[in-house]
Each structure stands twice: as C-alpha cells, then as structure tokens.
C-alpha cells in the first residue's frame, strides 16, 4: 500500500491535557529515556474475501473511525463501521468499475464532491474511481467519478490526496506508474488536472507521498525508488512544481512517509525497506541532510507514522512483506528508531493504517489480513495503568463429612483506569490440592480469573482445601500472586498475599 503518509498526518486525534503534558515532557527527554508503546490484545473482525488495502475515516460522522477496504477476490470496496471497542461491523460493499481489473490502492478519503460527506478513491489499471459517501457509512447511488489516465506499460499504483491548488474546495489526487518518471494529478471527482504533469526524476518509483517538506507552507510531492533516490517536487500552491531537488535513502527502498521524525517542526522523508527504517531530515528551503538509518528485522510492506508512546515524537509501525505481525519502532529523539514492540497477527499483514477508535488520544492500529479474510484492531494502551491489589483470607469450614479450609481471593482495582482482566495464582505446598470451585485447580496451585473491575471496586473468588490433607501440627502457607492483568499494573508491592494455617485437631484449626 502506498501514498499513505499524508492521510495519516491529517487524521484527527483528541488529545487530553494530561496526554499533551506527557508529550511535551517527552520532548525534553534524552534518547535513552524513550519508553515502548503498549497495546491491548487484538480485536479481530471478519471482512470480505481478500482484504488487501485499508484506509480509515469517520464515514458515518459519529466520531468513531470507520474503515474502507478493497477486497481483491470479489473486486469490491467495502465500508465497515468502527466502534470504541475496535470491532468493525459487517461490511457494506459496492462493486468496483469493470475497468479496474486489478485494484492496487485505496486512499484519498476526503470530500471530493463538496457535499460535506467523506468520499473514497480507488486506483487500478489506468483508472482512478471516486466513490461518493452518503454520510451514513454507505455510498450514494450515483456512479463513481472516473478519471481515465494515459495508457502505460504497467498499471498505476498508489494514491495520495491534498489541496495542491490552495484556496480551492476540491482536493487533488496523485497516482503513478512504476515504469515511468511521471506522477499524474487528478482533480476529483474525475477530471484530469489540466495544466501539470510533474516529472519525478526517479526511474522505477516505488512510492510517492504529499506534504509540505520544504517548510514554505505549500504541498510538495516526494517519490522514492528502490535505489534510494528521492525526488522532491516543491509545490508553489498553484498546482505547479517549479523546483526539483534530490535526496537519498538506503538501497532497497520500499515505502515512503512524510513526518517530523527529528522534532524540529519540519516534515522529514521517512523510508522503510529491507531490514531498515531511514530518516532523511528536511533542513527547509528544499535542502536535506544525510539519511539516518535504523536497522530492523523487517522487510517492509507498509508503514504508518504516529506518536505511539506519547512522548511527542513520531514513531513508525512496519508491516512485514515476508511474514506475519506488525512491528512498532520508537523514535529515540534523534530520528533513529529502536525498542521494537511486535504485535502478533494470526495471518500475514496485508496493509496497515492508524486511527483512534476509543477516543482516548492514543493512536491505534488497524491491520488487514488478506489470507484470513479478517481485519485486526490493536488498541493503544500506552500510559494506561490499573493497580491490582491482592488479598487472601483463610477460614476453617467444619463439616461432619468434608471439613476444609476456605481461601477467599479478592482483587481490588486501585485505578486510575478500569481493569479489563486479572489472573491470580495461589501456590499450594505439598500435599495440599484445591477442590474444584470458583478457581481452577492445577498441580500444587489453583488459578482464579477476574473480569472487568471499575476503579475502587473489588471482585472475589474462593477455593477450598480438604482438612484431611493437612498433617496435624504442621504449618502450611498458601500464597496468592497476581500473574497477569490488563492494563499494566504499576505497583508490584501489593500483588501478593499469604496465609499460614495449622490443623491442631479435628475441630481446631488456626489461620493467620
């Protein structure tokens, strides 16, 4: 998937005062102080057959991002409405034009026809199709706007959207063919841009993006090829590109994004390739410094930029071209990336995008999985903590036939955030074995599971141990420990509790 950086940098995010303060603090931290980002367990939703490309926007205008997905096998464009939990609703589909036999990108989510509703663009072969949204998460019954581009030896690929002609209501899209040096500009809803075909002096271009990288307030076009040559066409705000400069990245470049990776207020050129992420800093005035290379273990298939760990610096998420999973790399403060967090996917990641599904100001990640016909949302939990306090109470239960000791395990959520789940495991000295009950017995242990707990609330579970397993007069200590919880528990001091019991006689047991 290409041409995604501009769309991501323009996506809306709600930043709370606390998160803003955290981000500003991060700007002052040295590189070694960067902390990893954390994410909740994946939320997986079914899609149509062959979901290869994905783009995010609030298509039904309810304040929650939705996704537009191109399903390759049935050649459809699908809208799946988002939710604050990360689940994506059943798709609403529309067939692609018959002239698009090979769709290669979806992007350009913007209001192309001026009716106030977000629209979606798809490119394939030598056609750009613009589908008009109805503002309710579907499409108008009118046919899509089509732009027929000049025939080329290979299909066009990639899309980006921006207002290249300033102070106009209708944005432009760009697309390119990798077999030539031309970027084609299309004025939505379907007419070819009349005056300009900027030349990118990078044969066999792999990816293109649009943003202001020169610092003059006008949108520019940047392209990169596999040799690491980047051509920057500096826009003048009228749709013309009078100034061309070249910059460099490492060889085997695959994907390009534009964003401020060095923290100086200028958008830099971020390239991912075979086992690296590279930043070429913008110096302003269409000049560029030497690239900063960070080695990775990923052969990049797609990238997304966002401040995932909330320290005020752009990080990068990379999807692999050779295997499953998405790797999140943290900006170390100087444009280099490290401290990888691997988000496990059940199948190969086809495409990725970034949005905030639960409105907490943290950028979340959506991944399409073409072989599995699914899409996965990873909710960002960076900085979200819930302090779990464990308490254990032991008391004898006298019964004529089944005397026992009952152990009550309680979990209190000290906050500040809601607790999603917790697991407490009680270790039992030999020969003690727990009886089945509200906890699950194991070998010399029993495990108690706890569901969602609000801040300040408590949940309890119990298990029992038969008294006939105790040797008279010997002390036995049972310890209950928190072994898992979501979100992060910042305080280990209250994660365990113990009780010591002695069976003195058939009707006399002491626990403390």
C-alpha positions in Angstrom: 0.0 0.0 0.0 1.4 3.4 -0.9 0.7 7.1 -0.6 -0.5 6.8 3.0 1.6 9.3 4.9 -0.4 12.5 4.2 -3.7 10.9 5.1 -2.2 9.8 8.4 -0.8 13.1 9.3 -4.2 14.8 8.6 -6.2 12.3 10.7 -8.0 13.8 13.7 -6.9 12.9 17.2 -8.4 14.1 20.5 -5.5 14.9 22.9 -6.3 15.4 26.5 -4.4 17.9 28.7 -2.7 15.1 30.5 -1.5 13.5 27.3 -0.4 16.9 26.0 1.7 17.4 29.1 3.2 14.0 28.7 4.1 14.7 25.1 5.7 18.0 26.0 7.7 16.3 28.7 8.9 13.7 26.2 10.4 16.4 24.1 12.9 17.1 26.9 13.8 13.5 27.5 17.2 12.2 26.3 17.1 9.4 23.7 17.8 6.6 26.2 14.6 7.6 28.1 12.2 6.6 25.3 9.7 4.1 26.5 8.0 1.4 24.4 4.4 1.6 23.4 1.9 -0.9 24.7 -1.2 -2.4 23.0 -4.2 -4.5 24.1 -5.0 -7.9 22.7 -6.0 -7.8 19.1 -9.7 -7.3 18.2 -10.4 -9.3 15.0 -13.3 -8.8 12.7 -14.4 -10.7 9.6 -14.1 -8.9 6.2 -14.9 -9.7 2.6 -12.7 -12.1 0.6 -9.1 -11.0 0.2 -8.9 -7.7 2.1 -5.7 -6.2 0.8 -5.9 -2.4 1.2 -7.3 -0.3 4.0 -7.9 3.4 4.8 -9.6 5.0 7.8 -12.0 7.9 8.2 -15.2 8.7 10.0 -17.5 7.8 7.2 -20.8 7.9 9.1 -19.8 11.0 11.1 -20.4 9.5 14.6 -17.0 10.5 15.9 -15.5 7.0 15.6 -13.2 5.9 12.7 -14.5 3.5 10.1 -12.5 1.6 7.5 -12.7 1.4 3.7 -11.3 -1.9 2.5 -10.6 -3.1 -1.0 -11.4 -6.8 -1.2 -9.3 -8.3 -4.0 -11.1 -11.6 -4.7 -14.5 -10.1 -5.3 -13.2 -6.7 -6.5 -15.3 -4.8 -4.1 -14.9 -1.6 -2.0 -16.3 -2.3 1.5 -17.1 0.1 4.4 -17.0 -1.4 7.9 -18.2 0.9 10.6 -15.9 1.2 13.7 -16.7 1.0 17.4 -15.0 2.2 20.5 -14.0 -1.5 21.3 -12.2 -1.9 18.0 -14.8 -4.2 16.5 -15.6 -3.5 12.8 -19.3 -4.0 11.8 -20.5 -6.1 8.9 -19.3 -4.7 5.6 -21.3 -2.6 3.2 -19.9 -3.2 -0.3 -20.0 -1.7 -3.7 -18.6 -3.2 -6.9 -15.5 -1.6 -8.4 -15.8 -0.4 -12.0 -15.2 -3.2 -14.6 -12.3 -1.2 -16.0 -10.4 -1.7 -12.7 -9.5 -5.4 -13.1 -6.5 -5.0 -10.7 -7.2 -2.6 -7.8 -3.9 -1.6 -6.2 -4.7 1.1 -3.6 -7.4 2.8 -1.6 -6.9 6.2 -0.2 -7.9 9.8 -0.8 -10.7 9.8 1.9 -11.9 13.4 1.6 -14.9 15.4 0.4 -14.4 15.3 -3.3 -17.8 16.5 -4.5 -18.4 19.2 -1.9 -21.5 17.8 -0.2 -19.9 17.6 3.3 -19.5 13.8 3.3 -16.2 11.9 3.1 -15.7 10.1 -0.1 -13.3 7.2 -1.1 -11.0 6.8 -4.1 -9.6 3.6 -5.6 -6.9 3.2 -8.3 -6.2 0.3 -10.6 -5.1 -0.3 -14.1 -5.1 3.2 -15.6 -8.3 4.4 -13.8 -9.0 6.4 -10.7 -12.5 5.9 -9.3 -14.1 8.2 -6.7 -17.0 6.8 -4.7 -19.3 9.3 -3.1 -20.2 8.8 0.6 -23.8 9.3 1.9 -22.6 10.5 5.3 -24.2 7.4 7.0 -21.4 4.9 6.2 -22.6 3.9 2.7 -22.4 5.3 -0.8 -24.7 7.4 -2.9 -26.5 5.6 -5.7 -24.7 7.8 -8.3 -22.0 6.1 -10.3 -18.4 6.8 -9.2 -16.4 9.5 -10.8 -13.8 8.1 -13.2 -10.5 9.5 -14.4 -9.0 7.7 -17.4 -5.3 8.1 -17.4 -2.9 7.6 -20.3 -2.1 4.0 -21.1 1.2 2.8 -19.6 3.1 -0.5 -19.8 2.1 -1.3 -16.2 -0.9 -0.5 -14.0 -0.9 2.7 -12.0 -0.4 2.3 -8.3 -0.9 4.3 -5.1 -2.9 7.3 -4.2 -2.4 10.5 -2.2 -4.7 13.4 -1.6 -4.1 17.1 -0.9 -5.1 20.6 -1.9 -2.3 21.3 -4.4 -4.2 24.4 -5.6 -4.7 26.4 -2.4 -7.9 28.1 -1.5 -10.0 25.7 -3.6 -12.7 23.5 -2.3 -11.8 20.3 -4.2 -8.6 18.4 -3.4 -6.4 16.7 -5.9 -5.2 13.1 -6.0 -2.0 11.8 -7.4 -1.1 8.3 -8.7 1.9 7.0 -10.7 3.1 4.1 -12.8 6.3 2.5 -11.6 7.6 2.1 -15.2 8.0 5.8 -15.9 9.0 9.0 -14.2 5.6 10.7 -14.1 3.2 11.4 -11.4 -0.4 12.1 -12.7 -2.6 14.6 -10.9 -6.3 14.1 -10.9 -8.8 16.7 -9.8 -11.7 14.9 -8.1 -14.4 13.9 -8.8 -12.9 12.6 -12.0 -11.3 15.1 -14.4 -7.6 15.0 -15.1 -5.7 18.0 -13.8 -5.4 20.3 -16.8 -2.0 22.0 -16.6 0.6 20.0 -14.9 2.3 16.6 -15.0 5.3 16.9 -12.7 8.3 14.8 -13.6 9.9 12.8 -10.8 13.5 12.1 -11.8 13.5 8.7 -10.1 13.0 5.9 -12.6 11.1 2.9 -11.3 9.5 4.8 -8.5 8.3 2.6 -5.6 6.3 5.0 -3.6 5.1 8.7 -3.5 3.7 10.9 -0.8 2.5 14.5 -0.5 3.1 17.1 2.3 4.9 20.3 2.9 8.5 19.1 3.3 10.2 22.4 2.3 8.7 24.4 5.1 7.2 27.1 2.9 3.5 26.2 3.6 2.9 24.6 0.1 2.2 20.9 -0.5 5.1 19.1 -2.2 5.4 15.7 -3.9 8.1 13.2 -3.0 9.0 10.0 -4.7 11.5 7.2 -3.9 12.8 4.3 -5.9 14.5 1.1 -5.0 17.9 2.6 -5.3 17.1 5.1 -2.6 16.9 8.1 -4.8 14.2 10.6 -3.6 12.9 13.3 -5.9 11.2 16.3 -4.3 9.0 18.4 -6.4 8.4 21.6 -4.5 4.9 23.0 -5.0 4.1 26.7 -5.2 0.4 26.4 -4.1 -1.0 26.9 -7.6 -0.6 23.3 -8.8 2.8 23.9 -10.3 6.1 22.5 -9.2 9.0 24.8 -10.3 11.7 23.4 -8.1 13.2 19.9 -8.1 15.7 18.5 -5.6 17.0 15.0 -4.9 17.8 13.4 -1.6 19.0 9.9 -0.7 17.9 6.9 1.4 19.5 3.4 1.6 19.1 0.9 -1.2 16.0 -1.4 -1.5 13.6 1.4 -0.5 10.0 0.1 -0.4 7.7 2.6 1.3 7.7 6.3 2.0 6.1 8.5 4.6 6.5 12.2 5.4 6.5 13.5 9.0 8.6 15.3 11.6 10.9 12.5 12.9 13.6 14.8 14.2 11.4 17.1 16.3 12.4 20.4 14.6 9.0 21.2 13.2 9.8 20.2 9.6 8.5 17.1 7.9 11.3 14.6 7.1 11.4 11.9 4.5 10.9 8.5 6.2 11.7 5.4 4.1 11.3 1.7 5.1 13.0 -1.1 3.1 14.7 -4.4 3.5 15.6 -4.6 7.2 15.8 -0.8 7.8 13.9 2.4 8.5 15.6 5.5 7.4 15.0 9.3 8.0 16.3 11.9 5.6 16.0 15.2 7.6 14.4 18.3 5.9 16.5 21.4 6.5 14.0 23.7 5.0 14.2 25.6 1.7 14.2 22.3 -0.2 17.5 21.1 1.3 18.1 17.8 3.1 20.6 16.2 5.3 22.2 12.8 5.3 19.9 9.9 6.0 19.8 8.3 9.5 19.5 4.5 9.2 18.0 2.3 11.8 18.4 -1.5 11.3 15.3 -3.7 11.8 14.4 -7.3 11.2 11.5 -6.4 8.9 11.3 -6.3 5.2 8.8 -3.5 4.9 5.5 -4.0 3.1 3.7 -0.9 4.6 4.4 1.7 7.2 2.5 4.2 9.3 3.7 7.1 11.3 2.2 8.2 14.7 3.3 9.1 18.2 2.6 5.7 19.6 4.3 6.1 23.0 3.0 9.7 23.6 6.4 11.3 24.1 5.9 14.0 21.4 7.9 12.3 18.7 6.8 10.3 15.6 7.3 6.6 15.8 6.8 4.1 13.0 4.8 0.9 12.6 6.0 -1.5 9.9 4.2 -4.4 8.3 6.4 -7.3 7.0 6.4 -8.4 3.4 7.8 -11.8 4.3 5.7 -12.9 7.4 3.0 -12.0 9.9 3.0 -9.4 12.6 3.4 -5.7 12.8 6.5 -4.1 14.4 6.2 -0.7 16.3 9.6 1.1 16.5 10.0 4.0 18.9 11.7 7.3 17.9 14.8 7.7 20.1 14.7 11.5 19.9 17.2 12.0 17.0 15.4 10.4 14.1 16.6 6.8 14.9 14.2 4.0 15.8 14.6 1.2 18.3 12.8 -0.7 21.1 10.6 -2.8 18.9 7.2 -4.0 20.1 5.8 -6.8 18.0 2.0 -7.0 17.5 1.2 -10.6 16.7 -1.3 -11.2 13.9 -2.9 -14.6 13.1 -2.0 -14.2 9.4 0.1 -12.1 7.0 -0.4 -8.4 7.4 -1.6 -7.0 4.0 -1.9 -3.3 4.9 -2.0 -1.1 8.0 -3.4 2.3 9.0 -3.7 4.4 12.1 -6.8 6.0 13.9 -8.1 6.5 17.4 -11.1 4.2 17.9 -11.8 4.7 21.6 -11.2 8.5 21.6 -8.5 8.4 24.3 -6.0 10.4 22.2 -3.8 7.3 21.6 -3.2 6.2 18.0 -4.5 2.7 17.5 -3.5 0.4 14.5 -5.7 -1.5 12.1 -4.3 -4.4 10.0 -5.9 -6.2 7.1 -5.1 -9.9 6.8 -5.8 -11.0 3.2 -5.3 -14.8 3.6 -7.5 -14.9 6.7 -10.3 -12.6 5.4 -10.1 -10.5 8.6 -9.1 -7.1 9.9 -7.5 -6.6 13.3 -7.5 -3.5 15.5 -4.8 -3.1 18.2 -5.9 -0.5 20.8 -3.1 1.5 22.2 -2.8 1.2 26.0 0.4 3.3 26.5 0.3 5.0 29.8 -2.9 3.2 30.9 -2.5 1.6 34.3 -4.7 -0.1 36.9 -3.1 -1.0 40.2 -4.2 -4.5 41.2 -4.3 -5.2 45.0 -4.5 -8.9 46.0 -6.0 -10.0 49.3 -6.2 -13.6 50.7 -8.4 -14.7 53.6 -8.4 -18.3 55.1 -11.0 -19.7 57.4 -11.9 -23.2 58.5 -15.2 -24.8 57.4 -16.2 -27.5 59.9 -18.3 -30.3 58.4 -19.0 -33.8 59.6 -18.0 -35.4 56.3 -15.9 -32.8 54.4 -14.1 -30.4 56.7 -11.9 -28.0 54.8 -10.2 -24.6 54.8 -11.8 -22.0 52.5 -9.5 -19.5 50.9 -11.1 -16.3 49.6 -9.0 -14.4 47.0 -10.0 -10.8 46.3 -8.8 -8.3 43.7 -9.3 -4.6 44.2 -8.6 -2.2 41.4 -6.9 0.9 42.9 -7.1 2.6 39.4 -6.7 5.0 38.0 -8.0 3.2 34.9 -10.6 0.4 34.7 -9.2 -3.1 35.0 -10.0 -5.3 32.0 -8.9 -8.6 33.5 -6.7 -10.2 36.1 -5.4 -13.6 36.9 -4.3 -14.7 40.4 -2.5 -18.0 41.0 -2.3 -19.5 44.5 0.6 -21.8 45.2 -0.1 -24.8 47.5 2.6 -26.7 49.4 2.5 -30.5 49.2 0.3 -32.4 49.7 -2.4 -29.7 49.5 -4.7 -29.8 46.5 -7.6 -27.5 45.9 -11.1 -28.8 45.3 -13.0 -27.6 42.1 -14.9 -24.4 42.8 -14.7 -20.8 41.5 -11.0 -21.3 40.7 -9.3 -23.9 38.5 -7.1 -26.4 40.4 -3.7 -27.3 39.0 -0.5 -29.1 40.2 0.4 -27.5 43.5 -1.6 -24.4 42.5 -5.0 -23.1 41.7 -5.8 -20.2 39.3 -8.6 -17.6 39.8 -9.7 -15.5 36.9 -11.3 -12.0 37.3 -13.2 -9.9 34.8 -13.6 -6.2 34.3 -13.3 -4.2 37.6 -14.0 -0.5 37.9 -11.6 1.8 39.8 -12.3 1.3 43.5 -14.3 -1.9 43.1 -13.4 -5.4 44.3 -14.1 -8.9 43.0 -13.7 -12.2 44.9 -13.2 -15.8 44.1 -12.8 -18.8 46.5 -11.4 -22.3 46.6 -11.2 -25.0 49.3 -8.6 -27.4 50.5 -9.7 -30.6 52.4 -8.5 -30.7 56.0 -7.5 -34.4 55.7 -4.6 -33.3 53.5 -3.0 -31.3 56.4 -0.6 -33.1 58.8 -1.6 -32.3 62.4 0.6 -29.7 64.0 2.5 -28.6 60.8 2.1 -25.1 59.4 1.1 -24.7 55.7 1.5 -21.4 53.9 -0.6 -20.6 50.8 0.4 -17.6 48.7 -1.8 -15.9 46.1 0.0 -13.8 43.4 -1.2 -11.7 40.5 0.2 -13.5 37.5 -1.5 -11.4 34.7 -3.6 -8.3 34.3 -4.7 -5.8 31.7 -3.9 -2.9 31.6 -0.4 -2.5 33.1 -0.1 -2.8 36.8 2.4 -0.1 38.0 2.7 -1.3 41.6 4.1 -4.8 42.4 4.2 -4.2 46.2 0.6 -5.3 46.7 0.4 -8.1 44.1 0.5 -11.0 46.5 -0.8 -12.1 49.9 -0.2 -15.2 52.1 -2.0 -17.1 54.9 -0.5 -19.6 57.3 -2.7 -22.4 58.7 -2.1 -25.1 61.3 -4.6 -28.0 61.9 -4.3 -28.9 65.6 -7.1 -31.4 65.8 -10.3 -32.5 64.1 -12.2 -29.3 65.2 -9.3 -26.9 65.9 -7.6 -25.1 63.1 -5.7 -21.8 63.3 -5.1 -19.5 60.3 -3.3 -16.1 60.3 
